[in-house]
Amino acid sequence: MEAMVDRLELYLRDGTPVVARPLSPDDRELVAEGYRRLSPEARYQRFWVRDGEIIGDAMLDRLLTDQPPKHAIWTVFDPELEDFKALGAASFWRSEKDPAEAEFSVTVMDDHQGRGVATLLLGILWVVAFRFGIERFVGYTTPENLHALRWMRGTGAAGEWDGYNAIFRWDLTDLELIPATSSGTDLAGRLAELADQLL
Ligand SMILES: CC(C)(COP(=O)(O)OP(=O)(O)OC[C@H]1O[C@@H](n2cnc3c(N)ncnc32)[C@H](O)[C@@H]1OP(=O)(O)O)[C@@H](O)C(=O)NCCC(=O)NCCS
């Protein structure tokens, strides 16, 4: 397999030029700062903790471990932003039991939600995972996280409820399952664009 591309220059749907790249163990300060800047609500929705603004070392180790093809984490940033440039990040962890499945998680900084950043990150990780032979992403969310529920369904994930969490599965092998919603259309366009660059 050829080496994976490790920097993509792309545009958000509002025309903003952005850069996407994998995060590495050198990005501890960046991730810690992003975690600190998240609203308590977004932090809880992604990390399921209400322990304040400081991310623990164990969480940083876990997020930034460099273990392809078991794990990948990418960020999208706007190089023109003066203060904090990262717009969001997403990762997957491959299941030990079922290597065709990986758990997908995403966080977009509060001020940049609704701009297509999560959909872009899903597209990138979809192509990266597919290249590693992963066939399904599973994502978990709390039932009150309506924005995430709508986004997951809008990008083609099938949802179920286990009495506690909502569990969504994207089938990475069947693009016909992506619906013609705004985020689904956005995702399909991203996959076409990214397959050329990443596959
Ligand atoms: C849920 C979350 C990841 C969504 O991120 P986002 O970057 O805002 O998502 P996107 O912009 O890609 O898509 C979301 C919205 O934009 C809309 N959208 C996407 N593409 C679009 C397009 N081309 N034109 C118009 N609207 C579009 C979607 O329909 C969706 O709208 P909705 O409000 O009706 O759901 C984000 O809110 C977040 O980080 N929340 C906190 C953490 C979390 O909950 N993570 C999920 C569990 S791991």
The ligand as a MOL file (V3000), in Angstrom:
LIG
                    3D

  0  0  0     0  0            999 V3000
M  V30 BEGIN CTAB
M  V30 COUNTS 48 50 0 0 0
M  V30 BEGIN ATOM
M  V30 1 C -22.6820 16.8540 16.0240 0
M  V30 2 C -21.5270 17.6340 15.4210 0
M  V30 3 C -20.3310 16.7310 15.3030 0
M  V30 4 C -21.9560 18.1590 14.0390 0
M  V30 5 O -20.8730 18.9040 13.5100 0
M  V30 6 P -21.0660 20.0320 12.3960 0
M  V30 7 O -19.7390 20.4010 11.8720 0
M  V30 8 O -21.9130 21.0900 12.9610 0
M  V30 9 O -21.8600 19.2010 11.2820 0
M  V30 10 P -22.0490 19.6430 9.7800 0
M  V30 11 O -21.9740 21.1330 9.6360 0
M  V30 12 O -21.1640 18.8130 8.9370 0
M  V30 13 O -23.5520 19.1870 9.5260 0
M  V30 14 C -24.4940 19.6400 10.4690 0
M  V30 15 C -25.5420 20.5370 9.8950 0
M  V30 16 O -25.1820 21.2400 8.7360 0
M  V30 17 C -26.1280 20.9040 7.7090 0
M  V30 18 N -25.4170 20.7890 6.4580 0
M  V30 19 C -24.4550 19.9150 6.1470 0
M  V30 20 N -24.0860 20.0930 4.8730 0
M  V30 21 C -24.8210 21.1150 4.3860 0
M  V30 22 C -24.8970 21.7990 3.1260 0
M  V30 23 N -24.1450 21.4230 2.0720 0
M  V30 24 N -25.7540 22.8490 3.0050 0
M  V30 25 C -26.5400 23.2190 4.0360 0
M  V30 26 N -26.5070 22.6080 5.2350 0
M  V30 27 C -25.6660 21.5830 5.4110 0
M  V30 28 C -26.6690 19.5750 8.0670 0
M  V30 29 O -27.9190 19.3200 7.4850 0
M  V30 30 C -26.7420 19.7200 9.5260 0
M  V30 31 O -27.8800 20.4870 9.8060 0
M  V30 32 P -28.8340 20.1660 11.0220 0
M  V30 33 O -28.5920 21.3020 11.9690 0
M  V30 34 O -30.1600 20.1550 10.4070 0
M  V30 35 O -28.4030 18.8380 11.6100 0
M  V30 36 C -21.1770 18.8720 16.2990 0
M  V30 37 O -22.3630 19.5310 16.6520 0
M  V30 38 C -20.3940 18.5720 17.5560 0
M  V30 39 O -19.1530 18.5220 17.5270 0
M  V30 40 N -21.0760 18.3490 18.7020 0
M  V30 41 C -20.3760 18.0510 19.9790 0
M  V30 42 C -19.7260 16.6770 19.9850 0
M  V30 43 C -20.6670 15.5810 19.5190 0
M  V30 44 O -21.8370 15.6080 19.8080 0
M  V30 45 N -20.1400 14.6120 18.7820 0
M  V30 46 C -20.9600 13.5290 18.2400 0
M  V30 47 C -20.8230 12.2890 19.0510 0
M  V30 48 S -19.2230 11.5360 18.8460 0
M  V30 END ATOM
M  V30 BEGIN BOND
M  V30 1 1 1 2
M  V30 2 1 2 3
M  V30 3 1 2 4
M  V30 4 1 2 36
M  V30 5 1 4 5
M  V30 6 1 5 6
M  V30 7 2 6 7
M  V30 8 1 6 8
M  V30 9 1 6 9
M  V30 10 1 9 10
M  V30 11 2 10 11
M  V30 12 1 10 12
M  V30 13 1 10 13
M  V30 14 1 13 14
M  V30 15 1 14 15
M  V30 16 1 15 16
M  V30 17 1 15 30
M  V30 18 1 16 17
M  V30 19 1 17 18
M  V30 20 1 17 28
M  V30 21 1 18 19
M  V30 22 1 18 27
M  V30 23 2 19 20
M  V30 24 1 20 21
M  V30 25 1 21 22
M  V30 26 2 21 27
M  V30 27 1 22 23
M  V30 28 2 22 24
M  V30 29 1 24 25
M  V30 30 2 25 26
M  V30 31 1 26 27
M  V30 32 1 28 29
M  V30 33 1 28 30
M  V30 34 1 30 31
M  V30 35 1 31 32
M  V30 36 2 32 33
M  V30 37 1 32 34
M  V30 38 1 32 35
M  V30 39 1 36 37
M  V30 40 1 36 38
M  V30 41 2 38 39
M  V30 42 1 38 40
M  V30 43 1 40 41
M  V30 44 1 41 42
M  V30 45 1 42 43
M  V30 46 2 43 44
M  V30 47 1 43 45
M  V30 48 1 45 46
M  V30 49 1 46 47
M  V30 50 1 47 48
M  V30 END BOND
M  V30 END CTAB
M  END
